[in-house]
Amino acid sequence: MSIKTPVTTEEWVSYILDEIPTEDLIHQSRVAGSNAFLRTLKEEGFEAPALSSIHRAFALRFVREGMRVPSRMDNCHIDYNAMVENPDIELKEMIAEFNGEG
């Protein structure tokens, strides 16, 4: 079985929320916050709002899994803990919906 690489922002969000095995989540989030990954997505035409959506999905996934949300990881420029502790309006809505409040 081959895994199709996500192409759109929606596919990335779905992949992060529904397909990454829980045991791989920290590793995958670290990779997603690396310069190489960010550069690759920018070269593929993704802009800042799309990149933010992808990182929000990782933050939500940590919340959904009840995992410790990492803050500073080697070679990762995204502080997922800060995203959860001080969520923007979109992440607040995603968390509220997950908690059955939205």
N, C-alpha and C positions, 0 to 999 in steps of 0.2 A: 504494500500500500504506500503510495507516495503522497507526501503532504504538499499541497499547492501553496506557494508563497503568496501571502496577501498582496494585493495590488492597490486597493483603494483604502481610504481611511476607515471606512465602515468594515472592510474585511479585516484590517489590522485590529480594530477594537473587538470584533467578534472572536478573532483568533485568541487574543489576550484573555478575554473574559470566559471563553468556553472551551478552548482547546489546549492551552499550555498545561501540562501536568503540574499539580501543586508542587511537587518536589523540584521542578525546574523553574519555578516562578522567580526566585531571587536571582538565579543566574541569568535568566532571560531579561529581567528588568535591568540588570547591570549592563548587559550587552546593549539594550535599547537606549541606555543613557550614555553610551560611549561616543566619542568623536567620530569613529568610523561609521557607526550605524546612522548617526545624525547626518553626516556628510552624504552617505549613500542615499538616504531618503530625500535629502535636498536635491541631489543630482537627478533623482527620479521625479522631481517636480513637486514634492511635498513642501508646503509652506508652514510658517510658525503655528497657525491655528490647528492644522492637521497633526503636527508633532505634539502639540499640547493635548489633543484628544487621545493620542496613543499613550502618553504618559499618565493622563487621568485614568485611563482604563487599567493600567498597572496598579495605580493607587487604589482604585475601587476593588480590584481583585484581591489585594492584600486585606482590605476591610472584609470583603465577602468570605475569605478563607479564615478570618480570625487570626491572621499571622502578625507577628511583630513587623511593623513597617520600617524598613531600613532607611537610614538617613544618609550616612556617608559611606559609599562603597568605592573601593579602588576602581579607577578608570571609569567612573560613572559621574556625570555632571548633573544628574537629577536627584534632588532630595525628596524622595517619595514621602518620608515622614513629615516634612514641612508641608507638602501638598495636602496631606490628610489633616494635620493639625490646624492649618489655615487654608481651608479649601476655597477655591473660587466658586462663583455661583453655579457653574455647570457641574462641578464635582459635588457641591452641596446637594444639588438636585438628584444626581445619580445615587448618592448615599441615602438620601431620604427615600427614594423609590425602592432601593434595596431593603431598607428598614420598614417598608410598608407605610411610609408617611406621605408618599407622593402620589 
